């Protein structure tokens, strides 16, 4: 496993210090018999079935971390890093391109970097997010990530009518891998429309997104040419609400309720800091948009 971890850390572009941390964590767990037994049972379970109990697996990873003297955020990311080898086999069996496997596994990199920025630890504090990739439900297709879901009931609750004949939607997720470039986003939408085409028998493919990026009031304090506003413009944003839980994504730290203490290193941070200082809240939005199969052929 040590050799594989060295290889996969390089393939997923882990910084050298992060790769060394993962290998050291693995060796600490492997050298502790009780921790290693907990660890190996989930590696073996995943080889049998990708639809395993990930909540229990992460709980055991935390226990293994305590026994081996490893931080739980490191252990939780390390567990999924170990599973990437078998995940490639599942991709091959499903006839999915290796490039998609690689790009999907790169989410481990993005979450690694988030954890280091927010907590100073090489690992992940959102490992509960990873199972979608490892159960082959969630895929990175270019710049964006997608999963097939039932058409959101929240749309009808706003008094709107579901497009005729549509029962599914493609849920859009936006990894923290740089600024939003709309050419890249639209190329991703095209790939997703093709990837999930069988779920949409008619001409229209429907995309759905719930994200802080769709918070409608952002139009009042972000530049109209910003990538975020351009991203918003593709969606019919039918619901918006207030909550500050995603501010760590903007400020690379947990929000303590004091806007004056927030950093101002980027134009986005400065804009949001001024918005919060004015007594306003951050929030989220829900939106959909229709994508024509014919126009994209």
ABEGO torsion letter per residue (X at the ends): XAAAAAAAAAAAGBBAAAAAAAAAAAAAAAABAAAAAAAAAAAAAAAABABBBAAAAAAAAAAAAAAAGBBAAAAAAAAAAAAAAAAAAAAAAAGBBAAAAAAAAAAAAAAAAAAAAAAGBBEBAAAAAAAAAAAGABBBBEABBBBBBBBBAAAAAAGBBBBBGBABBBBBBBBBAEBBBAAAAAAAAAAAAAAAAAABABABBBBBBBBAAABAAAAAABBAABAAAAAAAABBBABBBBBAAAAAAAAGBBBAGBAAABBAABAAAAAAAAAAAAGBBBBBBBBBBBBBAAAAX
